[in-house]
Amino acid sequence: MNRRHDIDALRVLAFALLIFYHLGMLYVAPLSDWRGMPLHSAHMAQWLQYPMLFVNRWRMELLFLISGLAVHFLRGRLSLPRLAWKRTVRLLLPLVFGMLVVMPIQPYVQAVTEGTAVDGFGPFLLHYWTGGRAAGLTWAHLWYLPYVWLYTMLLLILLPALESRLGRRLHASCLRLRGASLLVHPVLPLFAYGVLLSWRYPETHALVGDWYAMALYATMFFYGYLLGTDTALWTELARLRRYSSTLALGCFALYLFLDKLAGQYIDQNIHNYAVLILLKLLHVWLRYSYTWIAIAAVLGWGHTLLNRPFRWLPYAREAVYPWYILHQSLLLFFAWQVMPLHLGPLAEPLLILLGTVAGCALLHECLIRRTRRLRPLFGLNPLPARERPAVSTVLTAGVK
């Protein structure tokens, strides 16, 4: 199977977007709408909610779709037991290491901000590891990993049915979607979750009881697996890319109008219950239509522009996982150090961003990728045999 460079590039770019998105979380207002960061700048900006919302409605859905694609690629090379073991090691080992070693700085920054960490980082860390703090262990932004692992295991259980004669026929019918059907039919399950689950089970990333998020992201993961490498469907996504881009922007504009501009007026001035329900349903439909059509546009443009062997791609493909694990902890650490300096609304975020990027780059290049024992803890494959002697020299000389 030829390597799909566009999928690799989209994965790298989607995870890179997380750094900018989480940086924006430090500055976006109002706080009541953008919780999730334990630290916020004095330079809050209300205008940021619009670009943040523009990205928020499809960024994680795209990542889960790409994760489903990854399982499709691996299925072509590995048996089910080997695939299950490979994904378990690659997902859960970095999760456990990240929770124990990389994540503690995040609740510590929160505790310092709230004035509850008076004994320093060492005693806080002991409480964190032993569950003495109210929050206990946290996976913070690494919540994505247990969700992907769970979806992978569920998919592997279902694979015999999906690869049966009936399953292949249903799969083939999905791959025959074209034109408007390709942009409308995948929205239907997402719309159903929005109507039936989102209000009752708000997204928590706690895995247990997170039914709305579980259903939404599992469906996107399954879409990725179904999409796979079907040439005709990818060609159709590329053909529709301009149309889907325009339609996505239109859906977002109407959604934003109903959500931010007309929502209060509608609630206060429309007393016809049937009309009110229809407008609410239209609002939900626009939200999930935007999600899927924006992703279709991203996939179409990516397949057109990125399916080539860029020189930077092999290195970035390896770096993306360690950067993902490290970035939010580094971001909050530098924000904690920089914000008290009162550098202003431009210098402050720029310095935090540069510190985060430099920290990820240095830790990955100088330590993680060169250290045999650290590589699997950050989701990287073992070093090729010919590189191991050099790595042992590095370990002896500089790491131990």
ABEGO torsion letter per residue (X at the ends): XBBBAAAAAAAAAAAAAAAAAAAAAAABOBAAABBGBABBBABBBAAAAAAAAAAAAAAAAAAAAAAAAAAAAAAAABBAAAAAAAAAAAAAAAAAAAAAAAAAAAAAAAAAAAGABAAEAAAAAAAAAAGABAAEBBAEAAAAAAAAAAAAAAAAAAAAAAABAAAAAAAAAAAABBEAAAAAAAAAAAAAAAAAAAAABBBAGAGBGBAAAAAAAAAAAAAAAAAEABAAAAAAAAAAAAAAAAAAAAAAAAAAAAAAAAAAAAAAABABAAAAAAAAAAAAAAAAAAAAAAAAAAAAAAAAAABBBBAAAAAAAAAAAAAAAAAAAAAAAAAAAAAAAGAEAAAAAAAAAAAAAAAAAAAAAAAAAABAAAAAAAGBBBBBAAAAAAAAAAAAAAAX
